[in-house]
Amino acid sequence: MNSAPLLKVSGINKTFINRVGLFRRKPVQVLKDISFTLEQGETLALVGETGSGKSTLAKILAGVVPPTSGEIEVNGEVIAFEDTPKRCKLIRMIFQDPNSSLNPQLRVGRILEAPLRLNTDLSEEERANTVIETLRMVGLLPEHALFYPQMISLGQKQRVALARALILDPKIIVADEAFSMLDVSMRSQIVNLLLKLQERLGLSYVVVANDLGLVRHISDKVLIMHQGEVVESGLTSEVFANPQHDVTKRLIQNHGHEYRL
C-alpha cells in the first residue's frame, strides 16, 4: 500500500536573474526552501502579502515556471519540470484572469478539446463527448461549446477555465487568485462548485488567496508566506485561532473587515 502523501514538495527554491543596467545581472531569490505535503481531498491555502512568493510557488507546482532547485512528488513519484505530459494529467491550474487565459479566437469547445487532443488517444467523438460532460460538470450547457469567450460572462469564463483544468481528470487543481476578479455572488457560486467537485471527485486544491474569509471557508491547511519563506503553517482553524508569527497576526488584523462567506 502506498503511504506517500498525494503531493510532497521538498526544498523548493527559485532565483530570478534581474538586469541592472546594460551589463550587470543581479540574482533575486524569491522562494527559499519551501516544503509541504498535501493529501487527497485536502485544500491548502497559500497566503501572504504582495511579493511573498505565493504565486511563483503556484506556478512552479503547475509547471508554468521551473524551480531553481527542489523536488515535487505526486504519489511518491518525482515529477520533473520537463515532463509536461505526466504533470498536466496530475496537476492543472486556474489563473486569476480568464479574460487573458482563454484564447478569444477559439470557441469554448476547441479550448477544452485542446488538452485532450494533445495528451490523450481519444477519438474525435470521444473528445466531443468529454467536452460536453465536463461543461455540464461545471454548470454550463453543451451549447456553450459553440461560444467564443467574449460572448459569455466573467463567471462563465471562470467555469470554462475550471472545465479546462478538470478535463484531463487531474489529482490536484492549483488556483492562483482565481476568485479575486469575481463579484460576491459569482465567487460564492464558484467556491461552492469547487467544494462539490472536491467531494465528488476527491480532488485536492492548492489555492492562492488573500481573502481570509474565503481561506477559512475552503481550506484545511494554510501556509503563511513572507519574502519567499514559509513563516507559519498548520491547520487553518488553529493558525487563525492562535497565530504565532507577526506576519500572520498582521494579515488577520488587516483583513478583519473583508467579506466572509
Backbone hydrogen bonds, N-H to C=O, Kabsch-Sander energy under -0.5 kcal/mol:
donor,donor_aa,acceptor,acceptor_aa,energy
3,S,1,M,-0.7
7,L,38,L,-2.6
8,K,73,E,-2.5
9,V,36,F,-3.1
10,S,8,K,-0.5
10,S,71,E,-2.7
12,I,34,I,-2.6
13,N,69,S,-2.3
14,K,31,L,-1.7
16,F,28,V,-2.8
18,N,16,F,-0.7
18,N,26,K,-2.9
20,V,24,R,-3.1
21,G,19,R,-0.5
24,R,20,V,-1.0
26,K,18,N,-3.7
28,V,16,F,-3.4
30,V,14,K,-2.6
30,V,28,V,-0.6
31,L,14,K,-1.6
32,K,228,G,-3.0
33,D,31,L,-0.5
34,I,12,I,-2.3
36,F,9,V,-1.9
38,L,7,L,-2.3
41,G,202,G,-0.7
42,E,39,E,-1.8
44,L,205,Y,-2.9
45,A,221,K,-2.5
46,L,207,V,-3.0
47,V,45,A,-0.6
47,V,223,L,-2.7
49,E,225,M,-0.6
52,S,49,E,-1.8
57,L,53,G,-2.3
58,A,54,K,-2.1
59,K,55,S,-2.2
60,I,56,T,-2.0
61,L,57,L,-2.3
62,A,58,A,-1.8
63,G,60,I,-1.0
64,V,59,K,-2.7
65,V,59,K,-1.0
68,T,13,N,-2.6
69,S,13,N,-1.5
71,E,10,S,-2.4
73,E,8,K,-2.7
74,V,77,E,-2.4
75,N,5,P,-0.6
75,N,6,L,-2.2
76,G,5,P,-0.6
77,E,74,V,-1.6
79,I,72,I,-3.3
80,A,78,V,-0.7
83,D,80,A,-1.2
84,T,82,E,-2.0
87,R,83,D,-2.3
88,C,84,T,-2.8
89,K,85,P,-0.6
89,K,86,K,-0.7
90,L,86,K,-0.5
90,L,87,R,-1.6
91,I,87,R,-3.6
92,R,172,I,-2.3
94,I,174,V,-3.0
100,S,97,D,-1.0
101,S,97,D,-1.5
102,L,98,P,-1.5
103,N,101,S,-0.5
106,L,103,N,-1.5
108,V,147,F,-3.3
109,G,145,A,-2.7
111,I,107,R,-2.2
112,L,108,V,-2.3
113,E,109,G,-1.9
114,A,110,R,-1.8
116,L,112,L,-0.6
117,R,113,E,-2.5
118,L,114,A,-2.2
119,N,115,P,-1.8
120,T,116,L,-1.6
127,R,123,S,-2.7
128,A,124,E,-2.2
129,N,125,E,-2.2
130,T,126,E,-2.2
131,V,127,R,-2.3
132,I,128,A,-2.0
133,E,129,N,-2.5
134,T,130,T,-2.4
135,L,131,V,-2.3
136,R,132,I,-2.2
137,M,133,E,-1.8
138,V,134,T,-1.4
139,G,136,R,-1.6
140,L,135,L,-2.9
144,H,141,L,-1.6
145,A,142,P,-1.7
146,L,143,E,-1.9
147,F,144,H,-1.2
151,M,148,Y,-2.4
152,I,149,P,-1.6
157,K,153,S,-2.3
158,Q,154,L,-2.1
159,R,155,G,-1.5
160,V,156,Q,-2.1
161,A,157,K,-2.5
162,L,158,Q,-2.0
163,A,159,R,-2.6
164,R,160,V,-2.6
165,A,161,A,-1.7
166,L,162,L,-2.0
167,I,163,A,-1.6
169,D,166,L,-2.7
171,K,90,L,-1.6
172,I,90,L,-2.6
173,I,204,S,-2.6
174,V,92,R,-3.2
175,A,173,I,-0.6
175,A,206,V,-2.8
176,D,94,I,-2.5
176,D,174,V,-0.6
177,E,175,A,-1.0
177,E,208,V,-1.6
180,S,177,E,-1.0
182,L,179,F,-1.4
187,R,183,D,-3.0
188,S,184,V,-2.2
189,Q,185,S,-2.0
190,I,186,M,-2.5
191,V,187,R,-2.7
192,N,188,S,-2.4
193,L,189,Q,-2.1
194,L,190,I,-2.5
195,L,191,V,-2.3
196,K,192,N,-2.2
197,L,193,L,-2.6
198,Q,194,L,-2.4
199,E,195,L,-2.0
200,R,196,K,-2.3
201,L,197,L,-3.1
202,G,198,Q,-1.8
204,S,171,K,-1.9
205,Y,42,E,-2.1
206,V,173,I,-2.4
207,V,44,L,-3.0
208,V,175,A,-3.2
208,V,206,V,-0.5
209,A,46,L,-1.7
209,A,207,V,-0.6
212,L,210,N,-1.0
215,V,211,D,-2.3
216,R,212,L,-2.5
217,H,213,G,-1.6
218,I,214,L,-2.2
219,S,215,V,-2.2
220,D,43,T,-2.6
221,K,43,T,-2.1
222,V,234,G,-2.5
223,L,45,A,-2.8
224,I,222,V,-0.5
224,I,232,E,-3.4
225,M,47,V,-3.3
225,M,223,L,-0.6
226,H,229,E,-2.5
228,G,52,S,-1.9
229,E,226,H,-1.5
231,V,224,I,-2.6
231,V,229,E,-0.7
232,E,224,I,-1.2
234,G,222,V,-1.5
236,T,220,D,-2.2
239,V,235,L,-2.7
240,F,236,T,-2.4
241,A,237,S,-1.5
242,N,238,E,-2.1
249,K,245,H,-2.3
250,R,246,D,-2.4
251,L,247,V,-2.5
252,I,248,T,-2.4
253,Q,249,K,-2.2
254,N,250,R,-2.9
255,H,251,L,-1.7
256,G,253,Q,-1.0
258,E,255,H,-1.5
